[in-house]
Amino acid sequence: MSQIPAVLVTGASTGIGATYAERFAQRGHDLVLVARDVARMEAVASRLRQETGVTVDILQADLTQAADLAKVETRLRDDAHIGILINNAGTAMGGTFVQQSTDDMARLVALNTTALVRLASAIAPRLAVAGEGAIVNIGSVVGLAPEYGMTVYGATKAFVLFLSQGLSLELGPKGVYVQAVLPATTRTEIWDHVGADVNAMKNVMEVGDLVDAALVGFDRREVVTIPPLPDAGQWDAFDLARKTMMANFGNALPGERYRNPA
Ligand SMILES: NC(=O)c1ccc[n+]([C@@H]2O[C@H](COP(=O)([O-])OP(=O)(O)OC[C@H]3O[C@@H](n4cnc5c(N)ncnc54)[C@H](OP(=O)(O)O)[C@@H]3O)[C@@H](O)[C@H]2O)c1
């Protein structure tokens, strides 16, 4: 890997991914942009080449399609210049569980989880051997809050959080940094896809603020970064509650309340 690794960003044609691409270009990283819309990626790429002088490659891929996904996996496996993966491509959908179509759910799960884990799996062995590099997975606070009513989307984001925490435990000791970023409502086009008007919402974070905060967490090597959360102690308390409960999982007998139900 070179001094300044290249960064592969999925979902780089707009929104959070395009902003990550811009910020890493400003830091002097070469880029590989991945998404479906080539014209939009070309526009991002030519601006960034001009403004920053970095090299920007474009890889068109629909990450729900196996052949396209394989193309990106191959690039991650083989291109030793790529040292950072920003696993950002993702979408959401409107409606309740019974209103959503089974096929739409499957496509959402394919993009938000299957593609994300396959891309992490493609790059992780190489980074582990190199003893350096980073994988950033974009989750969501929705993954912590079934109460928000975005059940399938939230479930995919809970997957992203768990995967990131597990990968951090596995890869951290090998020198590979893994970060989960959990945005809350951020002003991007994702809300159009859900059928919601983001401009009518309160407490919307601007995408530049979101990515800049996520990069502060990245530079600090945080495992979990929640940009809108004012008090990091709340996350620490939540995580401590989980670890405290874990100590009670190792029992041969069911809990008393199940052995002698009232
Ligand atoms: N905005 C929020 O409020 C918010 C909050 C929490 C988490 N997030 C997460 O942040 C990430 C980025 O979202 P965003 O808000 O920036 O959304 P966005 O503005 O809709 O952008 C999504 C990006 O993903 C790409 N993409 C969508 N489907 C794809 C596919 N099948 N194959 C390849 N690329 C695909 C899109 O490009 P093409 O259409 O060109 O393929 C686009 O570049 C997502 O994982 C999302 O869940 C967003």
The ligand as a MOL file (V3000), in Angstrom:
LIG
                    3D

  0  0  0     0  0            999 V3000
M  V30 BEGIN CTAB
M  V30 COUNTS 48 52 0 0 0
M  V30 BEGIN ATOM
M  V30 1 N -29.6330 10.4760 4.5880 0
M  V30 2 C -29.9990 9.9960 5.7660 0
M  V30 3 O -30.8580 10.5630 6.4870 0
M  V30 4 C -29.3440 8.7380 6.2770 0
M  V30 5 C -29.4990 8.4370 7.6410 0
M  V30 6 C -28.9070 7.2920 8.1360 0
M  V30 7 C -28.1680 6.4850 7.3060 0
M  V30 8 N -28.0200 6.7950 5.9770 0 CHG=1
M  V30 9 C -27.2450 5.8650 5.1460 0
M  V30 10 O -26.2470 6.5700 4.4480 0
M  V30 11 C -25.9210 5.8730 3.2380 0
M  V30 12 C -25.9280 6.8470 2.0790 0
M  V30 13 O -27.2320 7.3690 1.9600 0
M  V30 14 P -27.5670 8.7990 1.3660 0
M  V30 15 O -28.4450 9.4610 2.3530 0
M  V30 16 O -26.3530 9.4830 0.8760 0 CHG=-1
M  V30 17 O -28.5090 8.3240 0.1510 0
M  V30 18 P -28.6480 8.7960 -1.3500 0
M  V30 19 O -28.4620 10.2760 -1.4410 0
M  V30 20 O -29.9150 8.1970 -1.8330 0
M  V30 21 O -27.4000 8.0950 -2.0560 0
M  V30 22 C -27.3210 6.7010 -2.1340 0
M  V30 23 C -26.1120 6.3090 -2.9680 0
M  V30 24 O -26.1280 4.8850 -3.1310 0
M  V30 25 C -26.1090 4.5690 -4.5140 0
M  V30 26 N -26.8920 3.3760 -4.7720 0
M  V30 27 C -28.2270 3.1920 -4.5410 0
M  V30 28 N -28.6000 1.9800 -4.9590 0
M  V30 29 C -27.4940 1.3890 -5.4730 0
M  V30 30 C -27.2410 0.1310 -6.0770 0
M  V30 31 N -28.2150 -0.7680 -6.2530 0
M  V30 32 N -25.9800 -0.1590 -6.4800 0
M  V30 33 C -24.9830 0.7590 -6.3240 0
M  V30 34 N -25.1610 1.9570 -5.7560 0
M  V30 35 C -26.4040 2.2650 -5.3430 0
M  V30 36 C -26.6980 5.7860 -5.2240 0
M  V30 37 O -26.1660 5.9270 -6.5260 0
M  V30 38 P -26.8370 5.4550 -7.9110 0
M  V30 39 O -28.3050 5.7950 -7.8220 0
M  V30 40 O -26.0730 6.2140 -8.9270 0
M  V30 41 O -26.5800 3.9790 -7.9770 0
M  V30 42 C -26.1590 6.9120 -4.3540 0
M  V30 43 O -24.8450 7.2600 -4.7780 0
M  V30 44 C -26.9470 4.7460 3.1170 0
M  V30 45 O -26.3700 3.5370 3.5370 0
M  V30 46 C -28.0500 5.1770 4.0590 0
M  V30 47 O -28.7780 4.0780 4.5590 0
M  V30 48 C -28.5920 7.9010 5.4530 0
M  V30 END ATOM
M  V30 BEGIN BOND
M  V30 1 1 1 2
M  V30 2 2 2 3
M  V30 3 1 2 4
M  V30 4 1 4 5
M  V30 5 2 4 48
M  V30 6 2 5 6
M  V30 7 1 6 7
M  V30 8 2 7 8
M  V30 9 1 8 9
M  V30 10 1 8 48
M  V30 11 1 9 10
M  V30 12 1 9 46
M  V30 13 1 10 11
M  V30 14 1 11 12
M  V30 15 1 11 44
M  V30 16 1 12 13
M  V30 17 1 13 14
M  V30 18 2 14 15
M  V30 19 1 14 16
M  V30 20 1 14 17
M  V30 21 1 17 18
M  V30 22 2 18 19
M  V30 23 1 18 20
M  V30 24 1 18 21
M  V30 25 1 21 22
M  V30 26 1 22 23
M  V30 27 1 23 24
M  V30 28 1 23 42
M  V30 29 1 24 25
M  V30 30 1 25 26
M  V30 31 1 25 36
M  V30 32 1 26 27
M  V30 33 1 26 35
M  V30 34 2 27 28
M  V30 35 1 28 29
M  V30 36 1 29 30
M  V30 37 2 29 35
M  V30 38 1 30 31
M  V30 39 2 30 32
M  V30 40 1 32 33
M  V30 41 2 33 34
M  V30 42 1 34 35
M  V30 43 1 36 37
M  V30 44 1 36 42
M  V30 45 1 37 38
M  V30 46 2 38 39
M  V30 47 1 38 40
M  V30 48 1 38 41
M  V30 49 1 42 43
M  V30 50 1 44 45
M  V30 51 1 44 46
M  V30 52 1 46 47
M  V30 END BOND
M  V30 END CTAB
M  END
